[in-house]
Amino acid sequence: MDTLAQSGDRITRITRIVSDHLEIEPDEIAPTDRFVEDHGADSLALIGVLAALEAEFKVGIDQSELRRMTDISSVEQVIAEIGAR
């Protein structure tokens, strides 16, 4: 699978996880919508997203990364960086 296809697959999976934890439909969240400011996510929801991402992608994500993980695009970037290690 090429890098672009991998990225698209990751974004789809991330969007599903985020929408589940923020209790919104996947088509209601754009890649650059901010979880807190645009969708009212609280810290408990964000921790749930983090745990679900770790399980889905079989990676460990340090909680300090939450500061960077503000939207779908930034989450995809963090996951890609961890996968490249």
Secondary structure in CASP SS format (residue, H / E / C, confidence):
PFRMAT SS
TARGET T0000
AUTHOR 0000-0000-0000
METHOD secondary structure of the structure
MODEL  1
M C 1.00
D C 1.00
T H 1.00
L H 1.00
A H 1.00
Q H 1.00
S H 1.00
G H 1.00
D H 1.00
R H 1.00
I H 1.00
T H 1.00
R H 1.00
I H 1.00
T H 1.00
R H 1.00
I H 1.00
V H 1.00
S H 1.00
D H 1.00
H H 1.00
L H 1.00
E C 1.00
I C 1.00
E C 1.00
P H 1.00
D H 1.00
E H 1.00
I C 1.00
A C 1.00
P C 1.00
T C 1.00
D C 1.00
R C 1.00
F H 1.00
V H 1.00
E H 1.00
D H 1.00
H H 1.00
G C 1.00
A C 1.00
D C 1.00
S H 1.00
L H 1.00
A H 1.00
L H 1.00
I H 1.00
G H 1.00
V H 1.00
L H 1.00
A H 1.00
A H 1.00
L H 1.00
E H 1.00
A H 1.00
E H 1.00
F H 1.00
K C 1.00
V C 1.00
G C 1.00
I C 1.00
D C 1.00
Q H 1.00
S H 1.00
E H 1.00
L H 1.00
R H 1.00
R C 1.00
M C 1.00
T C 1.00
D C 1.00
I H 1.00
S H 1.00
S H 1.00
V H 1.00
E H 1.00
Q H 1.00
V H 1.00
I H 1.00
A H 1.00
E H 1.00
I H 1.00
G H 1.00
A H 1.00
R C 1.00
END
